[in-house]
Structures are given as C-alpha cells and as structure tokens.
Amino acid sequence: MCFEPVRVVCYSGSKADERPTAFIHRGRRVEIAEIMDRWYEGGIDPRSPVVNYFKVRTEHGEECLLQYLSLFDAWSIRM
C-alpha cells in the first residue's frame, strides 16, 4: 500500500483524536461523510506500535483509507 502524509481534523470526545472528520489533501479541505470501517494493528508487542485505520467516504463520494501511527502522531492517506 502506498500512503502519503496528510493533515487530519479529528473529533475529540472521550479521548483525543477519537475519529477523523476532515482532512487537508493537496491544499484542499475534504469533509468526511461516513466512516465505513475502522480497525487497528499492533499494541500487543511493544516493538509493534498501534496503527489505526479508517476507511472513509468523502463528501464527494470518494473512498479512501486513513492511517494513524500513534507512535509518531502522524496521519497518512491512500486514495
């Protein structure tokens, strides 16, 4: 999978950065209309940091995958 860095705007409810609500991709803000699926990898083995994934549908009907690497507080996207 080829991911590229992206800025993400998140809703923070009971925890920080609970879920993405929008992202800035190539200079334009894109609103997230729906989180279609979400899952995570890692966390059991301290050598493999937790990575959160969000499959989302944008306001324009595009589907993409957002990845959050908590160790580096970094988001990336695959369109």
C-alpha positions as CSV (number, residue, x, y, z in Angstrom):
1,M,0.0,0.0,0.0
2,C,1.3,3.4,-0.9
3,F,0.3,6.1,1.7
4,E,1.2,9.8,1.6
5,P,1.3,12.2,4.6
6,V,-1.9,14.2,5.2
7,R,-3.3,16.6,7.8
8,V,-6.4,15.4,9.5
9,V,-9.0,17.2,11.6
10,C,-10.5,15.0,14.3
11,Y,-13.4,14.8,16.7
12,S,-12.2,14.5,20.3
13,G,-14.8,13.1,22.6
14,S,-13.9,10.7,25.4
15,K,-10.3,10.5,24.0
16,A,-8.1,12.7,21.9
17,D,-8.3,12.3,18.1
18,E,-11.2,9.8,18.5
19,R,-12.2,9.9,14.8
20,P,-11.4,11.9,11.7
21,T,-13.9,14.4,10.5
22,A,-12.0,16.0,7.6
23,F,-8.6,16.1,6.0
24,I,-6.4,18.5,4.0
25,H,-5.2,16.8,0.9
26,R,-3.1,18.6,-1.7
27,G,-4.2,22.0,-0.5
28,R,-8.0,21.4,-0.2
29,R,-10.1,20.5,2.8
30,V,-12.2,17.4,2.3
31,E,-15.1,16.6,4.7
32,I,-15.7,13.0,5.7
33,A,-19.3,12.0,5.2
34,E,-19.0,8.5,6.6
35,I,-16.6,6.2,8.4
36,M,-17.3,2.9,6.6
37,D,-14.9,0.7,8.7
38,R,-12.2,1.1,11.3
39,W,-9.6,-1.3,12.7
40,Y,-6.2,-1.3,14.3
41,E,-3.0,-3.3,14.2
42,G,-0.3,-3.8,16.9
43,G,-0.3,-2.9,20.5
44,I,0.3,-6.4,21.9
45,D,4.0,-6.5,21.2
46,P,5.8,-3.3,22.4
47,R,8.0,-3.5,19.3
48,S,5.0,-3.0,17.0
49,P,3.2,0.3,17.7
50,V,-0.5,0.7,17.4
51,V,-1.7,1.7,13.9
52,N,-5.3,2.8,13.5
53,Y,-7.1,2.6,10.1
54,F,-10.2,4.4,9.0
55,K,-11.9,3.5,5.7
56,V,-13.9,6.7,4.9
57,R,-16.3,8.1,2.3
58,T,-15.8,11.8,1.5
59,E,-18.5,14.4,0.9
60,H,-17.8,13.9,-2.9
61,G,-18.4,10.1,-2.7
62,E,-14.7,9.1,-2.9
63,E,-13.5,6.2,-0.7
64,C,-10.0,6.4,0.9
65,L,-8.1,4.9,3.7
66,L,-6.6,7.0,6.5
67,Q,-3.9,5.6,8.7
68,Y,-2.8,6.9,12.1
69,L,0.5,5.9,13.6
70,S,0.2,6.9,17.2
71,L,3.9,6.5,17.9
72,F,4.7,9.4,15.7
73,D,1.3,11.2,15.9
74,A,1.2,11.0,12.1
75,W,-1.6,10.6,9.6
76,S,-1.3,9.3,6.1
77,I,-3.8,8.6,3.3
78,R,-4.3,6.2,0.4
79,M,-6.8,7.4,-2.2
